[in-house]
Amino acid sequence: MPQHSHAPARVCPSCDGFASAAVTLGGRDRNGHRRTVTAHCRTCHGTGTVPPLRQLLTAAGSEVTA
């Protein structure tokens, strides 16, 4: 039987799908662990994909007819 394939997710053009990154602050704590902060992509808000075009157009205030 054939397998149904889903449409591929649209990858965020700003981060190329790597939406979150751990950035080291350059030092270590008392236990020897590196101090890091997590940085998220501003465009996709850490999801790695962009919403469908329909959602983008309705959020911008344009009328979508299909």
HTML snippet that shows the backbone in 3Dmol.js (N, CA, C, O; Angstrom):
<script src="https://3Dmol.org/build/3Dmol-min.js"></script>
<div id="view" style="width:600px;height:400px;position:relative"></div>
<script>
const pdb = `
ATOM      1  N   MET A   1       0.828  -1.174   0.000  1.00  0.00           N
ATOM      2  CA  MET A   1       0.000   0.000   0.000  1.00  0.00           C
ATOM      3  C   MET A   1       0.878   1.245   0.000  1.00  0.00           C
ATOM      4  O   MET A   1       1.915   1.280   0.662  1.00  0.00           O
ATOM      5  N   PRO A   2       0.463   2.255  -0.736  1.00  0.00           N
ATOM      6  CA  PRO A   2       1.264   3.480  -0.749  1.00  0.00           C
ATOM      7  C   PRO A   2       1.150   4.239   0.565  1.00  0.00           C
ATOM      8  O   PRO A   2       0.105   4.236   1.216  1.00  0.00           O
ATOM      9  N   GLN A   3       2.220   4.871   0.933  1.00  0.00           N
ATOM     10  CA  GLN A   3       2.245   5.677   2.146  1.00  0.00           C
ATOM     11  C   GLN A   3       1.933   7.115   1.781  1.00  0.00           C
ATOM     12  O   GLN A   3       2.456   7.643   0.800  1.00  0.00           O
ATOM     13  N   HIS A   4       1.090   7.740   2.564  1.00  0.00           N
ATOM     14  CA  HIS A   4       0.771   9.138   2.327  1.00  0.00           C
ATOM     15  C   HIS A   4       1.860  10.001   2.937  1.00  0.00           C
ATOM     16  O   HIS A   4       2.288   9.779   4.069  1.00  0.00           O
ATOM     17  N   SER A   5       2.292  10.970   2.185  1.00  0.00           N
ATOM     18  CA  SER A   5       3.307  11.877   2.717  1.00  0.00           C
ATOM     19  C   SER A   5       2.672  13.240   2.943  1.00  0.00           C
ATOM     20  O   SER A   5       1.828  13.689   2.168  1.00  0.00           O
ATOM     21  N   HIS A   6       3.093  13.877   4.008  1.00  0.00           N
ATOM     22  CA  HIS A   6       2.590  15.194   4.356  1.00  0.00           C
ATOM     23  C   HIS A   6       3.423  16.248   3.651  1.00  0.00           C
ATOM     24  O   HIS A   6       4.569  16.004   3.273  1.00  0.00           O
ATOM     25  N   ALA A   7       2.843  17.403   3.483  1.00  0.00           N
ATOM     26  CA  ALA A   7       3.575  18.508   2.879  1.00  0.00           C
ATOM     27  C   ALA A   7       4.742  18.889   3.789  1.00  0.00           C
ATOM     28  O   ALA A   7       4.584  18.930   5.009  1.00  0.00           O
ATOM     29  N   PRO A   8       5.899  19.164   3.215  1.00  0.00           N
ATOM     30  CA  PRO A   8       7.047  19.520   4.059  1.00  0.00           C
ATOM     31  C   PRO A   8       6.813  20.857   4.757  1.00  0.00           C
ATOM     32  O   PRO A   8       6.197  21.767   4.202  1.00  0.00           O
ATOM     33  N   ALA A   9       7.311  20.952   5.966  1.00  0.00           N
ATOM     34  CA  ALA A   9       7.174  22.189   6.737  1.00  0.00           C
ATOM     35  C   ALA A   9       8.062  23.263   6.110  1.00  0.00           C
ATOM     36  O   ALA A   9       9.155  22.973   5.624  1.00  0.00           O
ATOM     37  N   ARG A  10       7.592  24.475   6.127  1.00  0.00           N
ATOM     38  CA  ARG A  10       8.382  25.579   5.582  1.00  0.00           C
ATOM     39  C   ARG A  10       9.419  25.995   6.611  1.00  0.00           C
ATOM     40  O   ARG A  10       9.078  26.428   7.711  1.00  0.00           O
ATOM     41  N   VAL A  11      10.673  25.861   6.250  1.00  0.00           N
ATOM     42  CA  VAL A  11      11.774  26.170   7.159  1.00  0.00           C
ATOM     43  C   VAL A  11      11.957  27.682   7.232  1.00  0.00           C
ATOM     44  O   VAL A  11      11.877  28.383   6.224  1.00  0.00           O
ATOM     45  N   CYS A  12      12.200  28.160   8.425  1.00  0.00           N
ATOM     46  CA  CYS A  12      12.402  29.592   8.653  1.00  0.00           C
ATOM     47  C   CYS A  12      13.626  30.073   7.868  1.00  0.00           C
ATOM     48  O   CYS A  12      14.701  29.485   7.987  1.00  0.00           O
ATOM     49  N   PRO A  13      13.476  31.133   7.070  1.00  0.00           N
ATOM     50  CA  PRO A  13      14.614  31.610   6.283  1.00  0.00           C
ATOM     51  C   PRO A  13      15.686  32.310   7.117  1.00  0.00           C
ATOM     52  O   PRO A  13      16.826  32.443   6.671  1.00  0.00           O
ATOM     53  N   SER A  14      15.340  32.749   8.301  1.00  0.00           N
ATOM     54  CA  SER A  14      16.313  33.465   9.124  1.00  0.00           C
ATOM     55  C   SER A  14      17.280  32.531   9.838  1.00  0.00           C
ATOM     56  O   SER A  14      18.467  32.831   9.957  1.00  0.00           O
ATOM     57  N   CYS A  15      16.766  31.387  10.315  1.00  0.00           N
ATOM     58  CA  CYS A  15      17.618  30.496  11.107  1.00  0.00           C
ATOM     59  C   CYS A  15      17.861  29.146  10.431  1.00  0.00           C
ATOM     60  O   CYS A  15      18.576  28.307  10.979  1.00  0.00           O
ATOM     61  N   ASP A  16      17.277  28.922   9.252  1.00  0.00           N
ATOM     62  CA  ASP A  16      17.410  27.662   8.510  1.00  0.00           C
ATOM     63  C   ASP A  16      16.987  26.451   9.320  1.00  0.00           C
ATOM     64  O   ASP A  16      17.536  25.365   9.132  1.00  0.00           O
ATOM     65  N   GLY A  17      16.021  26.611  10.218  1.00  0.00           N
ATOM     66  CA  GLY A  17      15.495  25.499  10.997  1.00  0.00           C
ATOM     67  C   GLY A  17      16.189  25.269  12.326  1.00  0.00           C
ATOM     68  O   GLY A  17      15.713  24.477  13.140  1.00  0.00           O
ATOM     69  N   PHE A  18      17.303  25.944  12.562  1.00  0.00           N
ATOM     70  CA  PHE A  18      17.998  25.819  13.845  1.00  0.00           C
ATOM     71  C   PHE A  18      17.550  26.982  14.719  1.00  0.00           C
ATOM     72  O   PHE A  18      18.247  27.989  14.840  1.00  0.00           O
ATOM     73  N   ALA A  19      16.375  26.828  15.330  1.00  0.00           N
ATOM     74  CA  ALA A  19      15.692  27.945  15.971  1.00  0.00           C
ATOM     75  C   ALA A  19      16.240  28.323  17.332  1.00  0.00           C
ATOM     76  O   ALA A  19      16.076  29.467  17.756  1.00  0.00           O
ATOM     77  N   SER A  20      16.872  27.422  18.017  1.00  0.00           N
ATOM     78  CA  SER A  20      17.398  27.713  19.353  1.00  0.00           C
ATOM     79  C   SER A  20      18.865  27.320  19.421  1.00  0.00           C
ATOM     80  O   SER A  20      19.290  26.334  18.819  1.00  0.00           O
ATOM     81  N   ALA A  21      19.618  28.099  20.155  1.00  0.00           N
ATOM     82  CA  ALA A  21      21.038  27.807  20.329  1.00  0.00           C
ATOM     83  C   ALA A  21      21.439  28.128  21.758  1.00  0.00           C
ATOM     84  O   ALA A  21      20.964  29.103  22.340  1.00  0.00           O
ATOM     85  N   ALA A  22      22.305  27.315  22.318  1.00  0.00           N
ATOM     86  CA  ALA A  22      22.849  27.583  23.648  1.00  0.00           C
ATOM     87  C   ALA A  22      24.138  28.380  23.470  1.00  0.00           C
ATOM     88  O   ALA A  22      25.071  27.936  22.800  1.00  0.00           O
ATOM     89  N   VAL A  23      24.173  29.550  24.073  1.00  0.00           N
ATOM     90  CA  VAL A  23      25.329  30.433  23.956  1.00  0.00           C
ATOM     91  C   VAL A  23      26.037  30.457  25.297  1.00  0.00           C
ATOM     92  O   VAL A  23      25.424  30.742  26.326  1.00  0.00           O
ATOM     93  N   THR A  24      27.331  30.157  25.288  1.00  0.00           N
ATOM     94  CA  THR A  24      28.085  30.146  26.535  1.00  0.00           C
ATOM     95  C   THR A  24      28.451  31.566  26.945  1.00  0.00           C
ATOM     96  O   THR A  24      28.730  32.420  26.103  1.00  0.00           O
ATOM     97  N   LEU A  25      28.443  31.799  28.230  1.00  0.00           N
ATOM     98  CA  LEU A  25      28.787  33.108  28.769  1.00  0.00           C
ATOM     99  C   LEU A  25      30.273  33.233  29.074  1.00  0.00           C
ATOM    100  O   LEU A  25      30.735  34.290  29.505  1.00  0.00           O
ATOM    101  N   GLY A  26      31.025  32.156  28.851  1.00  0.00           N
ATOM    102  CA  GLY A  26      32.466  32.220  28.976  1.00  0.00           C
ATOM    103  C   GLY A  26      33.033  31.766  30.304  1.00  0.00           C
ATOM    104  O   GLY A  26      34.253  31.723  30.460  1.00  0.00           O
ATOM    105  N   GLY A  27      32.208  31.433  31.247  1.00  0.00           N
ATOM    106  CA  GLY A  27      32.726  31.017  32.538  1.00  0.00           C
ATOM    107  C   GLY A  27      32.100  29.721  33.000  1.00  0.00           C
ATOM    108  O   GLY A  27      31.294  29.113  32.295  1.00  0.00           O
ATOM    109  N   ARG A  28      32.488  29.304  34.204  1.00  0.00           N
ATOM    110  CA  ARG A  28      31.934  28.083  34.792  1.00  0.00           C
ATOM    111  C   ARG A  28      31.417  28.401  36.187  1.00  0.00           C
ATOM    112  O   ARG A  28      31.889  29.327  36.845  1.00  0.00           O
ATOM    113  N   ASP A  29      30.438  27.614  36.624  1.00  0.00           N
ATOM    114  CA  ASP A  29      29.915  27.818  37.977  1.00  0.00           C
ATOM    115  C   ASP A  29      30.722  27.001  38.973  1.00  0.00           C
ATOM    116  O   ASP A  29      31.733  26.405  38.601  1.00  0.00           O
ATOM    117  N   ARG A  30      30.298  26.960  40.230  1.00  0.00           N
ATOM    118  CA  ARG A  30      31.052  26.237  41.273  1.00  0.00           C
ATOM    119  C   ARG A  30      31.177  24.748  40.996  1.00  0.00           C
ATOM    120  O   ARG A  30      32.164  24.121  41.384  1.00  0.00           O
ATOM    121  N   ASN A  31      30.172  24.174  40.320  1.00  0.00           N
ATOM    122  CA  ASN A  31      30.185  22.740  40.037  1.00  0.00           C
ATOM    123  C   ASN A  31      30.961  22.387  38.779  1.00  0.00           C
ATOM    124  O   ASN A  31      31.092  21.207  38.454  1.00  0.00           O
ATOM    125  N   GLY A  32      31.477  23.373  38.066  1.00  0.00           N
ATOM    126  CA  GLY A  32      32.255  23.124  36.867  1.00  0.00           C
ATOM    127  C   GLY A  32      31.431  23.115  35.587  1.00  0.00           C
ATOM    128  O   GLY A  32      31.958  22.814  34.516  1.00  0.00           O
ATOM    129  N   HIS A  33      30.145  23.441  35.685  1.00  0.00           N
ATOM    130  CA  HIS A  33      29.303  23.477  34.493  1.00  0.00           C
ATOM    131  C   HIS A  33      29.441  24.831  33.797  1.00  0.00           C
ATOM    132  O   HIS A  33      29.612  25.864  34.442  1.00  0.00           O
ATOM    133  N   ARG A  34      29.363  24.800  32.486  1.00  0.00           N
ATOM    134  CA  ARG A  34      29.416  26.052  31.737  1.00  0.00           C
ATOM    135  C   ARG A  34      28.122  26.830  31.918  1.00  0.00           C
ATOM    136  O   ARG A  34      27.036  26.250  31.924  1.00  0.00           O
ATOM    137  N   ARG A  35      28.241  28.134  32.065  1.00  0.00           N
ATOM    138  CA  ARG A  35      27.062  28.992  32.154  1.00  0.00           C
ATOM    139  C   ARG A  35      26.616  29.323  30.740  1.00  0.00           C
ATOM    140  O   ARG A  35      27.393  29.852  29.945  1.00  0.00           O
ATOM    141  N   THR A  36      25.353  29.009  30.425  1.00  0.00           N
ATOM    142  CA  THR A  36      24.824  29.252  29.091  1.00  0.00           C
ATOM    143  C   THR A  36      23.465  29.942  29.170  1.00  0.00           C
ATOM    144  O   THR A  36      22.780  29.885  30.192  1.00  0.00           O
ATOM    145  N   VAL A  37      23.096  30.585  28.085  1.00  0.00           N
ATOM    146  CA  VAL A  37      21.759  31.124  27.900  1.00  0.00           C
ATOM    147  C   VAL A  37      21.237  30.570  26.578  1.00  0.00           C
ATOM    148  O   VAL A  37      22.012  30.296  25.662  1.00  0.00           O
ATOM    149  N   THR A  38      19.926  30.408  26.487  1.00  0.00           N
ATOM    150  CA  THR A  38      19.324  29.915  25.262  1.00  0.00           C
ATOM    151  C   THR A  38      18.816  31.093  24.445  1.00  0.00           C
ATOM    152  O   THR A  38      18.055  31.926  24.940  1.00  0.00           O
ATOM    153  N   ALA A  39      19.244  31.153  23.192  1.00  0.00           N
ATOM    154  CA  ALA A  39      18.809  32.217  22.289  1.00  0.00           C
ATOM    155  C   ALA A  39      17.862  31.615  21.260  1.00  0.00           C
ATOM    156  O   ALA A  39      18.163  30.591  20.646  1.00  0.00           O
ATOM    157  N   HIS A  40      16.708  32.265  21.075  1.00  0.00           N
ATOM    158  CA  HIS A  40      15.713  31.808  20.115  1.00  0.00           C
ATOM    159  C   HIS A  40      15.674  32.764  18.924  1.00  0.00           C
ATOM    160  O   HIS A  40      15.945  33.957  19.058  1.00  0.00           O
ATOM    161  N   CYS A  41      15.334  32.220  17.766  1.00  0.00           N
ATOM    162  CA  CYS A  41      15.188  33.017  16.551  1.00  0.00           C
ATOM    163  C   CYS A  41      14.034  33.997  16.731  1.00  0.00           C
ATOM    164  O   CYS A  41      12.966  33.619  17.215  1.00  0.00           O
ATOM    165  N   ARG A  42      14.245  35.247  16.346  1.00  0.00           N
ATOM    166  CA  ARG A  42      13.205  36.262  16.495  1.00  0.00           C
ATOM    167  C   ARG A  42      12.105  36.119  15.454  1.00  0.00           C
ATOM    168  O   ARG A  42      10.967  36.521  15.694  1.00  0.00           O
ATOM    169  N   THR A  43      12.434  35.554  14.312  1.00  0.00           N
ATOM    170  CA  THR A  43      11.446  35.445  13.250  1.00  0.00           C
ATOM    171  C   THR A  43      10.428  34.359  13.530  1.00  0.00           C
ATOM    172  O   THR A  43       9.226  34.588  13.391  1.00  0.00           O
ATOM    173  N   CYS A  44      10.891  33.174  13.924  1.00  0.00           N
ATOM    174  CA  CYS A  44       9.978  32.037  14.114  1.00  0.00           C
ATOM    175  C   CYS A  44       9.683  31.762  15.586  1.00  0.00           C
ATOM    176  O   CYS A  44       8.924  30.844  15.897  1.00  0.00           O
ATOM    177  N   HIS A  45      10.260  32.529  16.480  1.00  0.00           N
ATOM    178  CA  HIS A  45      10.039  32.389  17.929  1.00  0.00           C
ATOM    179  C   HIS A  45      10.428  31.007  18.450  1.00  0.00           C
ATOM    180  O   HIS A  45       9.768  30.470  19.340  1.00  0.00           O
ATOM    181  N   GLY A  46      11.488  30.435  17.904  1.00  0.00           N
ATOM    182  CA  GLY A  46      12.013  29.173  18.413  1.00  0.00           C
ATOM    183  C   GLY A  46      11.363  27.917  17.868  1.00  0.00           C
ATOM    184  O   GLY A  46      11.616  26.832  18.391  1.00  0.00           O
ATOM    185  N   THR A  47      10.530  28.019  16.832  1.00  0.00           N
ATOM    186  CA  THR A  47       9.890  26.820  16.290  1.00  0.00           C
ATOM    187  C   THR A  47      10.661  26.217  15.129  1.00  0.00           C
ATOM    188  O   THR A  47      10.587  25.008  14.914  1.00  0.00           O
ATOM    189  N   GLY A  48      11.400  27.022  14.372  1.00  0.00           N
ATOM    190  CA  GLY A  48      12.164  26.525  13.236  1.00  0.00           C
ATOM    191  C   GLY A  48      11.389  26.517  11.937  1.00  0.00           C
ATOM    192  O   GLY A  48      11.959  26.263  10.875  1.00  0.00           O
ATOM    193  N   THR A  49      10.095  26.792  12.007  1.00  0.00           N
ATOM    194  CA  THR A  49       9.276  26.844  10.799  1.00  0.00           C
ATOM    195  C   THR A  49       8.515  28.166  10.772  1.00  0.00           C
ATOM    196  O   THR A  49       8.353  28.826  11.798  1.00  0.00           O
ATOM    197  N   VAL A  50       8.061  28.533   9.600  1.00  0.00           N
ATOM    198  CA  VAL A  50       7.234  29.726   9.483  1.00  0.00           C
ATOM    199  C   VAL A  50       5.789  29.281   9.320  1.00  0.00           C
ATOM    200  O   VAL A  50       5.536  28.212   8.765  1.00  0.00           O
ATOM    201  N   PRO A  51       4.836  30.076   9.793  1.00  0.00           N
ATOM    202  CA  PRO A  51       3.434  29.688   9.653  1.00  0.00           C
ATOM    203  C   PRO A  51       3.023  29.696   8.179  1.00  0.00           C
ATOM    204  O   PRO A  51       3.683  30.331   7.357  1.00  0.00           O
ATOM    205  N   PRO A  52       1.948  29.001   7.846  1.00  0.00           N
ATOM    206  CA  PRO A  52       1.476  29.008   6.462  1.00  0.00           C
ATOM    207  C   PRO A  52       1.180  30.424   5.979  1.00  0.00           C
ATOM    208  O   PRO A  52       0.889  31.311   6.781  1.00  0.00           O
ATOM    209  N   LEU A  53       1.254  30.629   4.683  1.00  0.00           N
ATOM    210  CA  LEU A  53       1.056  31.944   4.096  1.00  0.00           C
ATOM    211  C   LEU A  53      -0.309  32.514   4.444  1.00  0.00           C
ATOM    212  O   LEU A  53      -0.441  33.726   4.613  1.00  0.00           O
ATOM    213  N   ARG A  54      -1.317  31.679   4.554  1.00  0.00           N
ATOM    214  CA  ARG A  54      -2.664  32.143   4.898  1.00  0.00           C
ATOM    215  C   ARG A  54      -2.656  32.840   6.259  1.00  0.00           C
ATOM    216  O   ARG A  54      -3.276  33.891   6.419  1.00  0.00           O
ATOM    217  N   GLN A  55      -1.962  32.264   7.237  1.00  0.00           N
ATOM    218  CA  GLN A  55      -1.906  32.878   8.563  1.00  0.00           C
ATOM    219  C   GLN A  55      -1.137  34.191   8.525  1.00  0.00           C
ATOM    220  O   GLN A  55      -1.502  35.142   9.216  1.00  0.00           O
ATOM    221  N   LEU A  56      -0.084  34.253   7.729  1.00  0.00           N
ATOM    222  CA  LEU A  56       0.693  35.481   7.638  1.00  0.00           C
ATOM    223  C   LEU A  56      -0.127  36.610   7.019  1.00  0.00           C
ATOM    224  O   LEU A  56      -0.062  37.754   7.468  1.00  0.00           O
ATOM    225  N   LEU A  57      -0.899  36.278   5.984  1.00  0.00           N
ATOM    226  CA  LEU A  57      -1.695  37.298   5.317  1.00  0.00           C
ATOM    227  C   LEU A  57      -2.840  37.784   6.196  1.00  0.00           C
ATOM    228  O   LEU A  57      -3.134  38.979   6.216  1.00  0.00           O
ATOM    229  N   THR A  58      -3.489  36.878   6.921  1.00  0.00           N
ATOM    230  CA  THR A  58      -4.589  37.313   7.781  1.00  0.00           C
ATOM    231  C   THR A  58      -4.063  38.114   8.962  1.00  0.00           C
ATOM    232  O   THR A  58      -4.739  39.030   9.432  1.00  0.00           O
ATOM    233  N   ALA A  59      -2.879  37.791   9.449  1.00  0.00           N
ATOM    234  CA  ALA A  59      -2.294  38.546  10.545  1.00  0.00           C
ATOM    235  C   ALA A  59      -1.898  39.952  10.086  1.00  0.00           C
ATOM    236  O   ALA A  59      -1.910  40.895  10.878  1.00  0.00           O
ATOM    237  N   ALA A  60      -1.545  40.086   8.795  1.00  0.00           N
ATOM    238  CA  ALA A  60      -1.161  41.389   8.260  1.00  0.00           C
ATOM    239  C   ALA A  60      -2.371  42.242   7.920  1.00  0.00           C
ATOM    240  O   ALA A  60      -2.231  43.429   7.625  1.00  0.00           O
ATOM    241  N   GLY A  61      -3.555  41.651   7.959  1.00  0.00           N
ATOM    242  CA  GLY A  61      -4.766  42.411   7.688  1.00  0.00           C
ATOM    243  C   GLY A  61      -5.249  42.306   6.257  1.00  0.00           C
ATOM    244  O   GLY A  61      -6.209  42.979   5.880  1.00  0.00           O
ATOM    245  N   SER A  62      -4.608  41.478   5.454  1.00  0.00           N
ATOM    246  CA  SER A  62      -5.043  41.285   4.083  1.00  0.00           C
ATOM    247  C   SER A  62      -6.182  40.295   4.041  1.00  0.00           C
ATOM    248  O   SER A  62      -6.287  39.427   4.908  1.00  0.00           O
ATOM    249  N   GLU A  63      -7.027  40.415   3.052  1.00  0.00           N
ATOM    250  CA  GLU A  63      -8.130  39.482   2.896  1.00  0.00           C
ATOM    251  C   GLU A  63      -7.685  38.319   2.030  1.00  0.00           C
ATOM    252  O   GLU A  63      -7.113  38.519   0.958  1.00  0.00           O
ATOM    253  N   VAL A  64      -7.948  37.091   2.496  1.00  0.00           N
ATOM    254  CA  VAL A  64      -7.546  35.905   1.763  1.00  0.00           C
ATOM    255  C   VAL A  64      -8.798  35.250   1.214  1.00  0.00           C
ATOM    256  O   VAL A  64      -9.726  34.952   1.965  1.00  0.00           O
ATOM    257  N   THR A  65      -8.833  35.023  -0.099  1.00  0.00           N
ATOM    258  CA  THR A  65      -9.935  34.319  -0.723  1.00  0.00           C
ATOM    259  C   THR A  65      -9.377  33.143  -1.489  1.00  0.00           C
ATOM    260  O   THR A  65      -8.464  33.290  -2.301  1.00  0.00           O
ATOM    261  N   ALA A  66      -9.926  31.986  -1.230  1.00  0.00           N
ATOM    262  CA  ALA A  66      -9.451  30.797  -1.941  1.00  0.00           C
ATOM    263  C   ALA A  66     -10.582  29.841  -2.155  1.00  0.00           C
ATOM    264  O   ALA A  66     -10.387  28.774  -2.737  1.00  0.00           O
TER     265      ALA A  66
END
`;
const viewer = $3Dmol.createViewer("view");
viewer.addModel(pdb, "pdb");
viewer.setStyle({}, {cartoon: {color: "spectrum"}});
viewer.zoomTo();
viewer.render();
</script>
